């Protein structure tokens, strides 16, 4: 399995891009920095419910990552069917979700890409939370570089122009657990420096 695709995914990306560009205007910088092949983790800040479709439509010219999403979003059967058909992976944030981590690793190990929000939840502009260790674990296990991405303006959606900024990829994390927290913090520093 490589990057997530399918007709529904393509249609939803087009709809999200068209809607967001017409409503707010969207600028995307750094697309040339995105590796086109091989395993890749796209790590992004998370401010609003608009962030996943904005990130997905912004990166679509280069990659089509699978997304990790909290299991609560799958409670509605129609939304669950939509998420599954577009390649979204369900994650139980309240436990060590081995099934979600295995599915994420499978996607990466087959050369695909994965989009995650390392802080694990939405965070208000100007605030920061300690990142979860998942970004380090996945990067080390799949030997996947991490592409920092930052969304800007979604906190004021739809009253503000939206931006997506992609940074330089960071080398894959080392295996040692002792480095996991430092690596995850470096990822967040790279995101917030954009």
FENQUIPE-V476149 format. One record per helix or strand of 2 or more residues. SS is the DSSP state (a for helix, b for strand). FROM is the first residue (numbers start at 1). LEN is the number of residues. If there is no record, write none. Layout:
# FENQUIPE-V476149
SS;FROM;LEN  SS;FROM;LEN
This chain:
# FENQUIPE-V476149
a;7;17  b;26;4  a;31;3  b;40;5  a;51;9  b;66;5  a;71;4  a;77;9  b;89;3  a;98;12  b;113;4  a;134;9  b;145;8  a;154;3  b;162;9  a;177;16
